[in-house]
Structure formats: structure tokens, C-alpha cells
Amino acid sequence: QFQKLREKFYKDQSDRLVIVLKENPGQLLEELFILEKENEGNQDVKKLVKEFQDKLIAKKIQDKKELLDSNKYDVIESFLDELRKIDKLNAQIQAVEQNIKERKLENEVIQKKEYLYSGEKHLDTLIKLKKYDKVIKASEEILSVDGNNQPAQDILENAQVKYSQQLKYLAAES
């Protein structure tokens, strides 16, 4: 009889929590808290609470799928902080965090490559205009982002030589 009562209690609570999750997910955390406090030490209730915390997190992640696919990393981080308040060790949250970190890193690499590419194009223009002082500054800036950029190092060395020649010519001319 005791086992049947436990099973009935578990099923009734589970059914009630499913309804709360569907109709009012914001209320679910409070319901879980009350349920856990009223049944301290009950392993079935702990299991039920954990199960519904996971379901709530999954629902919130699904609802914010568009946000999670965007590049709004600050907003995403605050959303993940909100989810961590529910369960900080949840595997779904950790998977989303890992995905976001990978995308963010990939984005940074792409931006760095675009910056370097546009910087090299800018250098070509400055060289054609014989603005060697600006070429030196731009090359140094590119090298501060990517110290192993051999074309930028070569351009810097050539620009320094040509700039010193340009200064000598201007000094001789004046």
C-alpha cells in the first residue's frame, strides 16, 4: 500500500507539474521549491524536482533559440546566468555555453582575419601614395595584432628604408 501511495503521489505531482510547465512556466520554480520543502528528504521528490528543472531549462533554451543563434553575447550571458540560478550544473546549460564560446572564438578569428586583410589593402594604398610614415604606423598596428605576419614585417622594413630615403631627399631639397 505504501508503495502504491508513493507511486500515486509521484504521478499526481508529475501530472500537476506538467500542467504548470505548459501553462505558467514562470510559476514552476516556485512550485518545485514548495514541493521540495514540504517533502524534505524524499528521494522521489528530489528526483521529480531535478527532472522538472531540466525540463524548464530545456523549454527556456528552446524559447530563446533565436537569441542563442545570434551574436548578442552579452544578452546570451545574462540569459545563461538566469538559467544557472535554476541549476548551475545542468548539462544542457554547459553544452550551450560551450557552443557559444566556440562561436565567439570563431567570430573573433574571422574579425581578426578581416582586419588584417583590410590593413594589408590599406598598406598597399599608402605605399602607392608614398606615405611611408603612415605605412610604418599601420604595419606596426597590424604586427601588434598578428606578430607573425610576414608580409607586414616585410612592408615595415621596406617602408622604414624608403621613409629614411624620403627624409634624406626632403632634407637635401630644403
C-alpha positions in Angstrom: 0.0 0.0 0.0 2.8 2.4 0.9 4.5 1.7 -2.5 1.1 2.4 -4.3 0.7 5.6 -2.4 4.2 6.7 -3.3 3.6 5.9 -7.0 0.2 7.7 -6.9 1.8 10.8 -5.2 4.7 10.8 -7.7 2.3 10.5 -10.7 -0.1 13.2 -9.4 2.7 15.6 -8.7 4.3 14.9 -12.1 1.0 15.5 -13.9 0.4 18.7 -11.9 3.9 20.0 -12.7 3.5 19.2 -16.4 0.4 21.4 -16.5 2.2 24.2 -14.7 5.1 23.9 -17.1 2.8 24.2 -20.1 0.5 26.9 -18.8 2.8 29.0 -16.5 6.5 28.2 -16.7 7.3 31.2 -14.5 5.4 29.6 -11.6 7.2 26.2 -11.9 10.2 27.2 -9.9 8.1 28.3 -7.0 6.0 25.1 -7.2 9.2 23.0 -7.2 10.6 24.9 -4.2 7.4 24.4 -2.2 7.2 20.7 -3.2 10.8 20.2 -2.1 10.4 22.0 1.2 7.2 20.1 2.1 8.9 16.8 1.3 12.4 17.2 2.6 14.4 14.0 2.4 12.1 12.3 0.0 14.3 10.9 -2.8 11.4 10.6 -5.2 10.6 14.3 -4.8 14.2 15.2 -5.3 14.2 13.2 -8.5 11.0 14.8 -9.6 12.3 18.3 -8.9 15.5 17.7 -10.8 13.6 16.3 -13.7 11.3 19.3 -14.0 14.2 21.7 -13.5 15.8 20.1 -16.5 12.5 20.3 -18.5 12.2 24.0 -17.6 15.8 24.7 -18.7 15.2 22.8 -21.9 12.0 24.8 -22.5 13.7 28.2 -21.9 16.6 27.2 -24.2 14.1 26.2 -26.9 12.2 29.5 -26.4 15.4 31.5 -26.7 16.8 29.5 -29.6 16.9 32.6 -31.9 18.8 34.6 -29.3 21.3 31.7 -28.8 21.9 31.6 -32.5 22.7 35.4 -32.6 25.9 37.3 -31.9 24.5 39.1 -28.9 26.9 37.6 -26.5 26.2 40.0 -23.5 22.5 39.2 -23.6 23.2 35.5 -24.0 25.5 35.6 -21.0 22.8 37.2 -18.8 20.3 34.6 -20.1 22.7 31.8 -19.1 23.2 33.4 -15.7 19.4 33.2 -15.3 19.4 29.5 -16.2 22.3 28.8 -13.8 20.1 30.1 -11.0 17.8 27.1 -11.7 20.6 24.5 -11.8 24.2 25.6 -12.2 25.4 22.1 -13.0 22.9 21.3 -15.8 24.4 19.6 -18.8 22.2 21.5 -21.3 23.5 24.8 -20.0 27.1 23.6 -20.2 26.5 22.5 -23.8 25.1 25.8 -24.8 28.0 27.6 -23.0 30.5 25.5 -25.0 28.7 26.2 -28.2 28.6 30.0 -27.5 32.3 30.0 -26.6 33.2 28.2 -29.8 31.1 30.6 -32.0 32.6 33.6 -30.2 36.1 32.4 -30.7 35.4 31.6 -34.4 33.9 35.1 -34.8 37.0 36.7 -33.3 39.2 34.8 -35.6 37.1 35.9 -38.6 37.2 39.5 -37.5 41.0 39.3 -37.0 41.4 38.0 -40.5 39.2 40.7 -41.9 41.1 43.3 -40.0 44.4 42.0 -41.3 43.2 41.8 -44.8 41.8 45.3 -44.9 45.0 46.5 -43.2 47.2 45.0 -45.9 45.0 46.6 -48.6 45.3 49.9 -46.8 49.1 49.5 -46.7 49.2 49.0 -50.5 47.3 52.3 -50.9 49.6 54.1 -48.6 52.7 52.8 -50.4 51.4 53.9 -53.7 50.8 57.4 -52.2 54.4 57.3 -50.8 53.1 58.0 -47.3 55.8 55.9 -45.7 55.4 57.3 -42.2 51.8 56.1 -42.2 52.8 52.8 -43.7 55.1 52.3 -40.7 52.4 53.1 -38.2 49.9 50.8 -40.0 52.4 48.0 -40.2 53.2 48.2 -36.6 49.5 48.1 -35.7 49.0 45.0 -37.9 52.0 43.4 -36.2 50.6 44.2 -32.8 47.5 42.1 -33.7 49.5 39.4 -35.6 53.1 39.4 -34.7 53.9 36.6 -37.2 52.5 38.4 -40.2 55.5 38.2 -42.6 54.1 40.4 -45.4 53.5 43.2 -42.8 57.0 42.7 -41.4 58.5 43.0 -44.9 56.4 46.0 -45.7 57.5 47.6 -42.4 61.2 47.1 -43.2 60.9 48.4 -46.7 58.8 51.4 -45.5 61.4 52.3 -42.9 64.2 52.3 -45.6 62.1 54.3 -48.0 61.0 56.7 -45.3 64.6 57.4 -44.3 65.4 57.9 -48.0 62.4 60.2 -48.3 63.6 62.2 -45.3 67.1 62.5 -46.7 65.7 63.7 -50.0 63.5 66.3 -48.3 66.4 67.5 -46.2 68.7 67.8 -49.2 65.9 69.6 -51.1 65.3 72.1 -48.4 
